[in-house]
Amino acid sequence: MNNPVDDLERAERLRLVFQSLYEVNKRIPVIVEGKKDVAALRKIGLVGEIITLHRGHGIYEFCEDIAERFNRVVLLMDWDNKGEALYKTVSSNLGGIWEEFSPFREIVKVLCQKDIKDIEGVPLLLERLARSQVTVGEAEEAEGFKGDI
């Protein structure tokens, strides 16, 4: 059985990562694999642009379009086998416009890995670890979250 203190600490660390991502996402788009990932990030409270990878384009065309439209992006693909392969392909095709924000995915991956392997599972994992719904940004303020940043 998991230690409740460890779970709460991990939930708080995840919340802080997503609070930072919330701030970045106000200016920088986040790229995820699919619609369920978008829904998960919205549930957590992200309000900025979130772009799905699977939009009917090939990966190379997608990356070309993204590189033309943005100077910087956050890549937040899943860390299952498919997600890792997509992350590798997309990151190599986007040049360096994602590297500044690569720690987001790595930290989320480390904090979640033993429980989940995808972005869509983050809200439920956070709820289970914190024993309540966890949100960031304006949603957090509206719900009266008492944690300090």
mmCIF file of the C-alpha atoms, coordinates in Angstrom:
data_MODEL
# 
_entry.id   MODEL 
# 
loop_
_atom_site.group_PDB 
_atom_site.id 
_atom_site.type_symbol 
_atom_site.label_atom_id 
_atom_site.label_alt_id 
_atom_site.label_comp_id 
_atom_site.label_asym_id 
_atom_site.label_entity_id 
_atom_site.label_seq_id 
_atom_site.pdbx_PDB_ins_code 
_atom_site.Cartn_x 
_atom_site.Cartn_y 
_atom_site.Cartn_z 
_atom_site.occupancy 
_atom_site.B_iso_or_equiv 
_atom_site.pdbx_formal_charge 
_atom_site.auth_seq_id 
_atom_site.auth_comp_id 
_atom_site.auth_asym_id 
_atom_site.auth_atom_id 
_atom_site.pdbx_PDB_model_num 
ATOM 1   C CA . MET A 1 1   ? 0.000   0.000  0.000   1.00 0.00 ? 1   MET A CA 1 
ATOM 2   C CA . ASN A 1 2   ? 1.232   3.509  -0.825  1.00 0.00 ? 2   ASN A CA 1 
ATOM 3   C CA . ASN A 1 3   ? 2.200   5.850  1.963   1.00 0.00 ? 3   ASN A CA 1 
ATOM 4   C CA . PRO A 1 4   ? -0.437  8.649  2.119   1.00 0.00 ? 4   PRO A CA 1 
ATOM 5   C CA . VAL A 1 5   ? 2.254   11.250 2.874   1.00 0.00 ? 5   VAL A CA 1 
ATOM 6   C CA . ASP A 1 6   ? 4.263   10.161 -0.200  1.00 0.00 ? 6   ASP A CA 1 
ATOM 7   C CA . ASP A 1 7   ? 1.096   10.314 -2.313  1.00 0.00 ? 7   ASP A CA 1 
ATOM 8   C CA . LEU A 1 8   ? 0.276   13.838 -1.123  1.00 0.00 ? 8   LEU A CA 1 
ATOM 9   C CA . GLU A 1 9   ? 3.848   14.976 -1.736  1.00 0.00 ? 9   GLU A CA 1 
ATOM 10  C CA . ARG A 1 10  ? 3.805   13.512 -5.243  1.00 0.00 ? 10  ARG A CA 1 
ATOM 11  C CA . ALA A 1 11  ? 0.409   15.138 -5.920  1.00 0.00 ? 11  ALA A CA 1 
ATOM 12  C CA . GLU A 1 12  ? 1.780   18.504 -4.781  1.00 0.00 ? 12  GLU A CA 1 
ATOM 13  C CA . ARG A 1 13  ? 4.874   18.137 -6.960  1.00 0.00 ? 13  ARG A CA 1 
ATOM 14  C CA . LEU A 1 14  ? 2.680   17.275 -9.953  1.00 0.00 ? 14  LEU A CA 1 
ATOM 15  C CA . ARG A 1 15  ? 0.398   20.218 -9.192  1.00 0.00 ? 15  ARG A CA 1 
ATOM 16  C CA . LEU A 1 16  ? 3.409   22.559 -9.113  1.00 0.00 ? 16  LEU A CA 1 
ATOM 17  C CA . VAL A 1 17  ? 4.631   21.219 -12.462 1.00 0.00 ? 17  VAL A CA 1 
ATOM 18  C CA . PHE A 1 18  ? 1.199   21.769 -13.998 1.00 0.00 ? 18  PHE A CA 1 
ATOM 19  C CA . GLN A 1 19  ? 0.946   25.219 -12.362 1.00 0.00 ? 19  GLN A CA 1 
ATOM 20  C CA . SER A 1 20  ? 4.204   26.131 -14.120 1.00 0.00 ? 20  SER A CA 1 
ATOM 21  C CA . LEU A 1 21  ? 2.909   24.607 -17.354 1.00 0.00 ? 21  LEU A CA 1 
ATOM 22  C CA . TYR A 1 22  ? -0.286  26.649 -16.956 1.00 0.00 ? 22  TYR A CA 1 
ATOM 23  C CA . GLU A 1 23  ? 1.803   29.841 -16.852 1.00 0.00 ? 23  GLU A CA 1 
ATOM 24  C CA . VAL A 1 24  ? 3.876   28.806 -19.883 1.00 0.00 ? 24  VAL A CA 1 
ATOM 25  C CA . ASN A 1 25  ? 0.775   27.683 -21.803 1.00 0.00 ? 25  ASN A CA 1 
ATOM 26  C CA . LYS A 1 26  ? -0.691  31.196 -21.600 1.00 0.00 ? 26  LYS A CA 1 
ATOM 27  C CA . ARG A 1 27  ? 1.966   32.129 -24.210 1.00 0.00 ? 27  ARG A CA 1 
ATOM 28  C CA . ILE A 1 28  ? 3.274   28.858 -25.662 1.00 0.00 ? 28  ILE A CA 1 
ATOM 29  C CA . PRO A 1 29  ? 1.199   26.063 -27.230 1.00 0.00 ? 29  PRO A CA 1 
ATOM 30  C CA . VAL A 1 30  ? 1.301   22.545 -25.832 1.00 0.00 ? 30  VAL A CA 1 
ATOM 31  C CA . ILE A 1 31  ? 1.326   19.645 -28.313 1.00 0.00 ? 31  ILE A CA 1 
ATOM 32  C CA . VAL A 1 32  ? -0.358  16.396 -27.229 1.00 0.00 ? 32  VAL A CA 1 
ATOM 33  C CA . GLU A 1 33  ? -1.304  13.196 -29.016 1.00 0.00 ? 33  GLU A CA 1 
ATOM 34  C CA . GLY A 1 34  ? -5.087  13.348 -29.057 1.00 0.00 ? 34  GLY A CA 1 
ATOM 35  C CA . LYS A 1 35  ? -8.409  14.798 -27.922 1.00 0.00 ? 35  LYS A CA 1 
ATOM 36  C CA . LYS A 1 36  ? -8.454  12.896 -24.607 1.00 0.00 ? 36  LYS A CA 1 
ATOM 37  C CA . ASP A 1 37  ? -5.124  14.492 -23.704 1.00 0.00 ? 37  ASP A CA 1 
ATOM 38  C CA . VAL A 1 38  ? -6.563  17.932 -24.469 1.00 0.00 ? 38  VAL A CA 1 
ATOM 39  C CA . ALA A 1 39  ? -9.582  17.154 -22.270 1.00 0.00 ? 39  ALA A CA 1 
ATOM 40  C CA . ALA A 1 40  ? -7.291  16.022 -19.431 1.00 0.00 ? 40  ALA A CA 1 
ATOM 41  C CA . LEU A 1 41  ? -5.220  19.214 -19.539 1.00 0.00 ? 41  LEU A CA 1 
ATOM 42  C CA . ARG A 1 42  ? -8.383  21.336 -19.663 1.00 0.00 ? 42  ARG A CA 1 
ATOM 43  C CA . LYS A 1 43  ? -9.746  19.451 -16.647 1.00 0.00 ? 43  LYS A CA 1 
ATOM 44  C CA . ILE A 1 44  ? -6.566  20.285 -14.738 1.00 0.00 ? 44  ILE A CA 1 
ATOM 45  C CA . GLY A 1 45  ? -7.062  23.928 -15.698 1.00 0.00 ? 45  GLY A CA 1 
ATOM 46  C CA . LEU A 1 46  ? -4.844  24.773 -18.674 1.00 0.00 ? 46  LEU A CA 1 
ATOM 47  C CA . VAL A 1 47  ? -6.408  27.569 -20.728 1.00 0.00 ? 47  VAL A CA 1 
ATOM 48  C CA . GLY A 1 48  ? -3.882  28.251 -23.501 1.00 0.00 ? 48  GLY A CA 1 
ATOM 49  C CA . GLU A 1 49  ? -3.552  26.704 -26.938 1.00 0.00 ? 49  GLU A CA 1 
ATOM 50  C CA . ILE A 1 50  ? -3.321  22.911 -26.948 1.00 0.00 ? 50  ILE A CA 1 
ATOM 51  C CA . ILE A 1 51  ? -2.659  21.295 -30.308 1.00 0.00 ? 51  ILE A CA 1 
ATOM 52  C CA . THR A 1 52  ? -3.383  17.657 -31.109 1.00 0.00 ? 52  THR A CA 1 
ATOM 53  C CA . LEU A 1 53  ? -0.859  15.739 -33.144 1.00 0.00 ? 53  LEU A CA 1 
ATOM 54  C CA . HIS A 1 54  ? -3.467  13.574 -34.864 1.00 0.00 ? 54  HIS A CA 1 
ATOM 55  C CA . ARG A 1 55  ? -5.285  16.024 -37.105 1.00 0.00 ? 55  ARG A CA 1 
ATOM 56  C CA . GLY A 1 56  ? -5.283  14.188 -40.421 1.00 0.00 ? 56  GLY A CA 1 
ATOM 57  C CA . HIS A 1 57  ? -1.763  15.284 -41.415 1.00 0.00 ? 57  HIS A CA 1 
ATOM 58  C CA . GLY A 1 58  ? 1.410   13.274 -41.623 1.00 0.00 ? 58  GLY A CA 1 
ATOM 59  C CA . ILE A 1 59  ? 3.954   13.960 -38.895 1.00 0.00 ? 59  ILE A CA 1 
ATOM 60  C CA . TYR A 1 60  ? 6.323   15.778 -41.258 1.00 0.00 ? 60  TYR A CA 1 
ATOM 61  C CA . GLU A 1 61  ? 3.585   18.096 -42.548 1.00 0.00 ? 61  GLU A CA 1 
ATOM 62  C CA . PHE A 1 62  ? 2.408   18.672 -38.982 1.00 0.00 ? 62  PHE A CA 1 
ATOM 63  C CA . CYS A 1 63  ? 5.916   19.606 -37.831 1.00 0.00 ? 63  CYS A CA 1 
ATOM 64  C CA . GLU A 1 64  ? 6.429   21.879 -40.839 1.00 0.00 ? 64  GLU A CA 1 
ATOM 65  C CA . ASP A 1 65  ? 3.191   23.708 -40.037 1.00 0.00 ? 65  ASP A CA 1 
ATOM 66  C CA . ILE A 1 66  ? 4.090   24.045 -36.333 1.00 0.00 ? 66  ILE A CA 1 
ATOM 67  C CA . ALA A 1 67  ? 7.621   25.312 -37.101 1.00 0.00 ? 67  ALA A CA 1 
ATOM 68  C CA . GLU A 1 68  ? 6.171   27.952 -39.451 1.00 0.00 ? 68  GLU A CA 1 
ATOM 69  C CA . ARG A 1 69  ? 3.583   29.138 -36.926 1.00 0.00 ? 69  ARG A CA 1 
ATOM 70  C CA . PHE A 1 70  ? 5.478   29.053 -33.618 1.00 0.00 ? 70  PHE A CA 1 
ATOM 71  C CA . ASN A 1 71  ? 8.927   29.911 -32.260 1.00 0.00 ? 71  ASN A CA 1 
ATOM 72  C CA . ARG A 1 72  ? 8.494   27.702 -29.187 1.00 0.00 ? 72  ARG A CA 1 
ATOM 73  C CA . VAL A 1 73  ? 6.266   24.776 -28.192 1.00 0.00 ? 73  VAL A CA 1 
ATOM 74  C CA . VAL A 1 74  ? 5.856   22.321 -25.337 1.00 0.00 ? 74  VAL A CA 1 
ATOM 75  C CA . LEU A 1 75  ? 5.808   18.632 -26.321 1.00 0.00 ? 75  LEU A CA 1 
ATOM 76  C CA . LEU A 1 76  ? 3.704   16.575 -23.930 1.00 0.00 ? 76  LEU A CA 1 
ATOM 77  C CA . MET A 1 77  ? 3.296   13.182 -25.570 1.00 0.00 ? 77  MET A CA 1 
ATOM 78  C CA . ASP A 1 78  ? 2.526   10.029 -23.596 1.00 0.00 ? 78  ASP A CA 1 
ATOM 79  C CA . TRP A 1 79  ? 5.428   7.905  -22.350 1.00 0.00 ? 79  TRP A CA 1 
ATOM 80  C CA . ASP A 1 80  ? 4.130   4.542  -23.554 1.00 0.00 ? 80  ASP A CA 1 
ATOM 81  C CA . ASN A 1 81  ? 5.928   2.956  -26.538 1.00 0.00 ? 81  ASN A CA 1 
ATOM 82  C CA . LYS A 1 82  ? 3.820   4.807  -29.121 1.00 0.00 ? 82  LYS A CA 1 
ATOM 83  C CA . GLY A 1 83  ? 4.193   8.127  -27.287 1.00 0.00 ? 83  GLY A CA 1 
ATOM 84  C CA . GLU A 1 84  ? 7.958   7.729  -26.971 1.00 0.00 ? 84  GLU A CA 1 
ATOM 85  C CA . ALA A 1 85  ? 8.249   7.009  -30.709 1.00 0.00 ? 85  ALA A CA 1 
ATOM 86  C CA . LEU A 1 86  ? 6.071   10.017 -31.568 1.00 0.00 ? 86  LEU A CA 1 
ATOM 87  C CA . TYR A 1 87  ? 8.039   12.237 -29.183 1.00 0.00 ? 87  TYR A CA 1 
ATOM 88  C CA . LYS A 1 88  ? 11.315  11.208 -30.789 1.00 0.00 ? 88  LYS A CA 1 
ATOM 89  C CA . THR A 1 89  ? 10.012  11.779 -34.326 1.00 0.00 ? 89  THR A CA 1 
ATOM 90  C CA . VAL A 1 90  ? 8.293   15.092 -33.609 1.00 0.00 ? 90  VAL A CA 1 
ATOM 91  C CA . SER A 1 91  ? 11.182  16.480 -31.561 1.00 0.00 ? 91  SER A CA 1 
ATOM 92  C CA . SER A 1 92  ? 13.716  15.639 -34.259 1.00 0.00 ? 92  SER A CA 1 
ATOM 93  C CA . ASN A 1 93  ? 11.523  17.297 -36.908 1.00 0.00 ? 93  ASN A CA 1 
ATOM 94  C CA . LEU A 1 94  ? 10.887  20.478 -34.919 1.00 0.00 ? 94  LEU A CA 1 
ATOM 95  C CA . GLY A 1 95  ? 14.490  21.449 -34.466 1.00 0.00 ? 95  GLY A CA 1 
ATOM 96  C CA . GLY A 1 96  ? 15.124  23.145 -31.132 1.00 0.00 ? 96  GLY A CA 1 
ATOM 97  C CA . ILE A 1 97  ? 11.806  24.978 -30.646 1.00 0.00 ? 97  ILE A CA 1 
ATOM 98  C CA . TRP A 1 98  ? 10.693  22.464 -27.975 1.00 0.00 ? 98  TRP A CA 1 
ATOM 99  C CA . GLU A 1 99  ? 13.903  21.899 -26.002 1.00 0.00 ? 99  GLU A CA 1 
ATOM 100 C CA . GLU A 1 100 ? 13.449  24.775 -23.547 1.00 0.00 ? 100 GLU A CA 1 
ATOM 101 C CA . PHE A 1 101 ? 10.337  23.078 -22.181 1.00 0.00 ? 101 PHE A CA 1 
ATOM 102 C CA . SER A 1 102 ? 11.424  19.422 -22.319 1.00 0.00 ? 102 SER A CA 1 
ATOM 103 C CA . PRO A 1 103 ? 11.691  19.230 -18.498 1.00 0.00 ? 103 PRO A CA 1 
ATOM 104 C CA . PHE A 1 104 ? 7.879   19.391 -18.217 1.00 0.00 ? 104 PHE A CA 1 
ATOM 105 C CA . ARG A 1 105 ? 7.415   16.029 -19.901 1.00 0.00 ? 105 ARG A CA 1 
ATOM 106 C CA . GLU A 1 106 ? 10.373  14.446 -18.131 1.00 0.00 ? 106 GLU A CA 1 
ATOM 107 C CA . ILE A 1 107 ? 9.212   15.496 -14.654 1.00 0.00 ? 107 ILE A CA 1 
ATOM 108 C CA . VAL A 1 108 ? 5.605   14.434 -15.300 1.00 0.00 ? 108 VAL A CA 1 
ATOM 109 C CA . LYS A 1 109 ? 6.880   11.121 -16.656 1.00 0.00 ? 109 LYS A CA 1 
ATOM 110 C CA . VAL A 1 110 ? 8.999   10.502 -13.535 1.00 0.00 ? 110 VAL A CA 1 
ATOM 111 C CA . LEU A 1 111 ? 6.219   11.488 -11.125 1.00 0.00 ? 111 LEU A CA 1 
ATOM 112 C CA . CYS A 1 112 ? 3.561   9.389  -12.906 1.00 0.00 ? 112 CYS A CA 1 
ATOM 113 C CA . GLN A 1 113 ? 5.432   6.483  -14.438 1.00 0.00 ? 113 GLN A CA 1 
ATOM 114 C CA . LYS A 1 114 ? 4.713   3.796  -11.889 1.00 0.00 ? 114 LYS A CA 1 
ATOM 115 C CA . ASP A 1 115 ? 0.961   4.507  -12.106 1.00 0.00 ? 115 ASP A CA 1 
ATOM 116 C CA . ILE A 1 116 ? 0.143   5.752  -15.621 1.00 0.00 ? 116 ILE A CA 1 
ATOM 117 C CA . LYS A 1 117 ? 1.789   6.123  -19.016 1.00 0.00 ? 117 LYS A CA 1 
ATOM 118 C CA . ASP A 1 118 ? -0.368  8.823  -20.600 1.00 0.00 ? 118 ASP A CA 1 
ATOM 119 C CA . ILE A 1 119 ? -1.484  12.428 -20.241 1.00 0.00 ? 119 ILE A CA 1 
ATOM 120 C CA . GLU A 1 120 ? -5.180  11.512 -20.230 1.00 0.00 ? 120 GLU A CA 1 
ATOM 121 C CA . GLY A 1 121 ? -4.690  9.645  -16.941 1.00 0.00 ? 121 GLY A CA 1 
ATOM 122 C CA . VAL A 1 122 ? -3.127  12.600 -15.085 1.00 0.00 ? 122 VAL A CA 1 
ATOM 123 C CA . PRO A 1 123 ? -6.335  14.168 -13.653 1.00 0.00 ? 123 PRO A CA 1 
ATOM 124 C CA . LEU A 1 124 ? -7.492  10.877 -12.108 1.00 0.00 ? 124 LEU A CA 1 
ATOM 125 C CA . LEU A 1 125 ? -4.012  10.127 -10.771 1.00 0.00 ? 125 LEU A CA 1 
ATOM 126 C CA . LEU A 1 126 ? -3.843  13.583 -9.196  1.00 0.00 ? 126 LEU A CA 1 
ATOM 127 C CA . GLU A 1 127 ? -7.273  13.109 -7.633  1.00 0.00 ? 127 GLU A CA 1 
ATOM 128 C CA . ARG A 1 128 ? -6.294  9.706  -6.254  1.00 0.00 ? 128 ARG A CA 1 
ATOM 129 C CA . LEU A 1 129 ? -2.987  10.935 -4.854  1.00 0.00 ? 129 LEU A CA 1 
ATOM 130 C CA . ALA A 1 130 ? -4.386  14.171 -3.383  1.00 0.00 ? 130 ALA A CA 1 
ATOM 131 C CA . ARG A 1 131 ? -7.720  12.622 -2.392  1.00 0.00 ? 131 ARG A CA 1 
ATOM 132 C CA . SER A 1 132 ? -9.484  15.572 -4.033  1.00 0.00 ? 132 SER A CA 1 
ATOM 133 C CA . GLN A 1 133 ? -9.758  17.266 -7.416  1.00 0.00 ? 133 GLN A CA 1 
ATOM 134 C CA . VAL A 1 134 ? -6.594  19.179 -8.297  1.00 0.00 ? 134 VAL A CA 1 
ATOM 135 C CA . THR A 1 135 ? -6.634  22.140 -10.660 1.00 0.00 ? 135 THR A CA 1 
ATOM 136 C CA . VAL A 1 136 ? -4.238  24.936 -11.577 1.00 0.00 ? 136 VAL A CA 1 
ATOM 137 C CA . GLY A 1 137 ? -4.582  28.512 -12.764 1.00 0.00 ? 137 GLY A CA 1 
ATOM 138 C CA . GLU A 1 138 ? -7.938  30.283 -12.689 1.00 0.00 ? 138 GLU A CA 1 
ATOM 139 C CA . ALA A 1 139 ? -9.765  27.049 -11.919 1.00 0.00 ? 139 ALA A CA 1 
ATOM 140 C CA . GLU A 1 140 ? -7.613  26.690 -8.803  1.00 0.00 ? 140 GLU A CA 1 
ATOM 141 C CA . GLU A 1 141 ? -8.458  30.234 -7.670  1.00 0.00 ? 141 GLU A CA 1 
ATOM 142 C CA . ALA A 1 142 ? -12.164 29.730 -8.355  1.00 0.00 ? 142 ALA A CA 1 
ATOM 143 C CA . GLU A 1 143 ? -12.205 26.538 -6.289  1.00 0.00 ? 143 GLU A CA 1 
ATOM 144 C CA . GLY A 1 144 ? -10.255 28.110 -3.439  1.00 0.00 ? 144 GLY A CA 1 
ATOM 145 C CA . PHE A 1 145 ? -7.198  25.830 -3.483  1.00 0.00 ? 145 PHE A CA 1 
ATOM 146 C CA . LYS A 1 146 ? -5.199  26.641 -0.352  1.00 0.00 ? 146 LYS A CA 1 
ATOM 147 C CA . GLY A 1 147 ? -1.742  25.514 -1.507  1.00 0.00 ? 147 GLY A CA 1 
ATOM 148 C CA . ASP A 1 148 ? 1.136   27.970 -1.818  1.00 0.00 ? 148 ASP A CA 1 
ATOM 149 C CA . ILE A 1 149 ? 3.135   28.191 -5.013  1.00 0.00 ? 149 ILE A CA 1 
# 
